[in-house]
Amino acid sequence: MRLFGRKDQELFALFNESARMVIRGGEILRNVVYDYSDLDVKMAKLTAMEHEGDRIIQELVRRLNTTFILPFDREDAFQLVQKLSTTLDYITGIIDRMILYKAGEPDDRVKEMVEVLYEALQLQEQAFHLLDRIEQNKKQILKCCQEISQLERKQDLLYRNGVAYLFEHHENDPMSIIKWREVYEHIEMAQDHVQDVGELISNICVKYS
């Protein structure tokens, strides 16, 4: 069963484009944590990308409001749109806080958290690409979503360990604790939204296969 009919292909393409925009944001974030230079330039690129993402989201919402027959439940579609947009917002927020707080060069804990987030974004994009042939790709889609869930649990552990490390090694520097804890929280929140998208896609996969 092809979930998207011909007249829905543009709508499906917009979903894919939106997922790709989010992963491009993840690529900029990875570049920041491994090359902590030219932050203003990188932030400007990410902000421009966020504006483009907003444009795609607006077009998605317009089509969802005007399409008579949707490829899946309207409520599910709107939630996917919202979660993709919010994920990109949190990715932007991670870099914004590094710049605003002058937090300093990210350490290995931040790099590991960003790597886990980026891996989840890749799986999310892969699931979107598979969604138009839901019966044929059901096993692969669900596998992507299961791996996203595993990464979310891994991220939770990294977050807790990271906060514990901050309090243990920066007890005399409360400002560093505040700065990096907010960065950790934004990474974890971005991961939570990817997890939400994975759960939505899993539900859609079960409904329509």
VENZIRA-V189676 format. One record per helix or strand of 3 or more residues. SS is the DSSP state (H for helix, E for strand). FROM is the first residue (numbers start at 0). TO is the last residue. Records with the same first field share a line. If there is no record, write none. Layout:
SS = FROM-TO + FROM-TO
This chain:
H = 5-33 + 38-65 + 73-99 + 107-129 + 133-168 + 173-206
